[in-house]
């Protein structure tokens, strides 16, 4: 009887562990998360100073895998609030980002696989400077394509399943909207004075980089994630400089 109970207990433990591992490694998965952390913004159209503060970002992502290819759909909505060095001026920003990625699956071993491909990304947002009376705001609209890669590694620790996920991407070429140096939005939209406002971009004018590292773990039947997001967005076009560097902690739920 004791032997039978031991066998049943071992079988249940193995089944539970296998189910948990499968839930972490399932092919199609989605992430709902929030990222919060420090931001550093420079926009010389609005101010020659750096503004530092915080950013909160809502993240929605879905990865769909088949035997050879994977498709990634990412939606992000962020809000930032930053102040200058003297704390007498602030900038408020908002941004919506959509990315579509297409990858070739490259399995390395049973617990480790990578995906290599490319992405198309759309950015739409604004930045508002509370100190400016003329030209107080800057609009953002850009579309770019570039390489993207992902890697997954699953392992067990204390007899529990975990999964490490890393992804990185960078823009290669694209097209963006930007006023020219000294040009007002009134001139662009009310008077129709076009001055090279639709700007082709390359990696030389937009040397940006995005990376994310997360750890997935199970609590009962649910999978949660914690990690780091680093987004280093910058460009130099029409004699204007811009950067937005963010370092954030991610908390999320995978299903």
C-alpha positions in Angstrom: 0.0 0.0 0.0 2.8 2.4 0.9 4.6 1.6 -2.3 1.4 2.3 -4.3 0.9 5.6 -2.6 4.5 6.6 -3.3 4.1 5.7 -7.0 0.9 7.7 -7.2 2.5 10.7 -5.4 5.5 10.6 -7.7 3.3 10.4 -10.8 1.2 13.4 -9.6 4.3 15.4 -8.9 5.7 14.6 -12.4 2.4 15.4 -14.1 2.1 18.7 -12.2 5.7 19.6 -13.0 5.2 18.7 -16.7 2.0 20.8 -16.8 3.8 23.8 -15.3 6.7 23.5 -17.7 4.3 23.2 -20.6 2.4 26.3 -19.4 5.7 28.3 -19.4 6.8 26.9 -22.8 3.5 26.9 -24.7 3.8 28.0 -28.3 1.2 30.8 -28.4 1.4 33.2 -25.5 0.5 36.8 -24.6 1.8 39.3 -22.1 0.0 42.0 -20.2 2.3 44.1 -18.2 3.3 47.4 -16.8 6.8 49.0 -16.9 7.8 51.9 -14.7 11.1 53.6 -14.3 13.4 56.5 -15.0 13.4 58.6 -18.2 15.8 61.2 -19.6 14.4 63.4 -22.5 16.1 65.9 -24.7 14.3 67.7 -27.5 16.1 70.7 -28.9 13.0 71.9 -30.7 11.5 72.6 -27.3 14.5 73.2 -25.0 18.3 72.8 -25.1 18.2 71.1 -21.6 17.8 67.5 -20.5 14.6 66.8 -18.6 14.7 63.9 -16.1 11.8 62.1 -14.4 9.7 58.9 -14.7 7.8 56.9 -17.3 4.9 54.4 -17.0 4.3 52.1 -19.9 1.4 49.6 -20.5 2.5 46.6 -22.5 0.4 44.1 -24.5 2.2 41.5 -26.6 1.3 38.3 -28.4 3.7 35.7 -29.8 2.3 33.1 -32.3 4.6 30.2 -33.2 4.5 27.5 -35.7 7.1 25.0 -36.8 9.3 27.3 -38.7 8.1 30.9 -38.2 6.9 33.1 -35.3 4.8 36.3 -35.4 5.0 39.0 -32.8 2.4 41.7 -32.1 3.4 44.4 -29.6 1.3 47.4 -28.4 2.7 49.9 -25.9 1.2 53.0 -24.4 3.5 55.3 -22.3 3.2 58.5 -20.3 6.2 60.4 -19.0 6.7 63.4 -16.7 10.1 65.0 -16.5 11.6 68.2 -14.9 14.7 70.3 -15.8 17.7 70.7 -13.5 16.3 73.8 -11.7 12.9 72.1 -11.2 11.1 75.2 -12.6 10.0 73.6 -15.9 8.5 70.2 -16.9 7.7 68.2 -20.0 4.8 65.8 -20.3 4.9 63.2 -23.0 2.8 60.4 -24.4 3.5 57.7 -26.9 1.8 54.8 -28.6 4.1 52.2 -30.2 3.0 49.2 -32.4 5.5 46.6 -33.6 5.1 43.6 -35.8 7.9 41.1 -35.9 8.5 38.1 -38.2 11.1 35.5 -37.1 12.7 32.3 -38.2 12.7 29.7 -35.4 16.1 28.3 -34.6 16.0 25.5 -32.0 19.3 25.1 -30.3 18.4 22.3 -27.8 15.4 21.1 -25.8 15.6 24.0 -23.3 17.0 26.8 -25.5 15.8 28.3 -28.7 16.3 31.6 -30.6 14.3 33.5 -33.2 15.9 35.9 -35.7 14.1 38.2 -38.1 12.9 41.7 -38.5 10.2 44.2 -37.3 8.1 47.0 -38.6 7.4 49.7 -35.9 5.0 52.6 -35.8 5.5 55.4 -33.2 2.8 58.1 -32.6 3.0 60.6 -29.8 3.7 64.1 -28.4 5.9 66.1 -26.0 4.6 69.2 -24.2 6.8 71.8 -22.5 5.1 73.8 -19.8 7.5 76.7 -20.0 7.2 77.5 -23.7 4.6 79.9 -25.1 5.7 79.8 -28.7 6.0 76.2 -30.0 5.1 74.5 -26.7 4.6 71.1 -28.1 6.2 68.6 -30.5 4.4 65.9 -32.4 5.9 62.5 -33.1 5.1 60.2 -36.1 7.5 57.7 -37.4 7.7 54.3 -39.2 10.8 52.2 -39.4 12.0 48.7 -40.1 15.0 46.9 -38.7 16.4 43.6 -37.3 15.0 41.9 -34.2 15.9 38.8 -32.3 14.6 36.8 -29.3 15.9 34.0 -27.1 14.2 31.7 -24.6 15.8 29.4 -22.0 13.8 27.2 -19.7 15.2 25.6 -16.5 14.2 24.2 -13.2 15.2 25.6 -9.8 14.0 24.1 -6.5 12.0 21.7 -8.6 10.0 24.6 -10.1 10.0 25.7 -13.8 11.3 29.1 -14.9 11.9 30.7 -18.3 14.3 33.5 -19.3 13.3 35.6 -22.2 15.5 38.2 -24.0 14.7 40.3 -27.0 16.6 43.1 -28.8 15.8 45.4 -31.8 17.1 48.4 -33.6 15.7 50.6 -36.4 17.5 50.3 -39.8 15.6 52.5 -42.2 12.4 54.5 -42.0 10.4 57.7 -42.5 9.5 60.2 -39.8 7.8 63.6 -39.4 9.8 66.5 -38.0 9.7 70.3 -38.2 12.8 72.0 -39.4 15.0 74.1 -37.2 13.2 77.3 -36.3 10.0 76.3 -38.1 6.7 76.5 -36.3 3.7 74.2 -36.6 1.7 77.2 -37.7 3.9 77.5 -40.7 3.5 73.9 -41.5 -0.2 73.3 -41.1 -1.8 76.8 -41.4 0.4 78.3 -44.1 1.4 75.1 -45.8 5.1 75.9 -45.8 6.7 72.5 -46.4 10.4 72.4 -45.4 11.7 68.8 -45.6 9.2 67.7 -42.9 8.9 64.1 -44.1 12.4 62.8 -43.4 13.9 59.5 -44.6 16.0 58.0 -41.8 18.8 55.4 -41.5 20.6 53.8 -38.6 23.1 56.8 -38.8 20.4 59.4 -38.1 18.4 57.2 -35.6 20.9 55.2 -33.6 18.4 53.6 -31.3 18.2 50.3 -29.4 15.6 48.5 -27.4 16.1 45.4 -25.2 14.1 43.5 -22.7 15.0 40.7 -20.3 12.3 38.9 -18.3 12.0 35.9 -16.0 8.7 33.9 -16.1 7.6 31.8 -13.1 4.4 29.9 -12.0 2.3 30.6 -9.0 -0.3 27.8 -8.9 -1.7 27.7 -12.4 -0.8 31.2 -13.5 2.4 32.5 -15.1 3.9 35.8 -14.0 6.9 37.7 -15.3 9.4 40.2 -13.9 12.2 41.9 -15.7 14.0 44.9 -17.2 13.2 47.1 -20.2 15.8 49.4 -21.7 14.7 51.7 -24.5 17.2 54.1 -26.0 15.4 56.2 -28.6 17.3 59.0 -30.3 17.6 60.8 -33.6 19.2 63.8 -35.3 17.2 65.3 -38.3 16.6 68.8 -39.6 19.3 70.1 -37.3 17.3 69.0 -34.3 18.3 66.5 -31.7 16.1 64.2 -29.6 16.6 61.4 -27.2 14.5 59.5 -24.7 16.4 57.0 -22.5 14.3 54.8 -20.2 15.2 52.1 -17.7 12.2 50.4 -16.3 11.1 47.4 -14.2 8.5 45.1 -15.8 5.8 43.3 -13.9 3.4 41.2 -16.0 1.1 38.2 -16.5 1.4 35.7 -19.3 -1.4 33.6 -20.6 
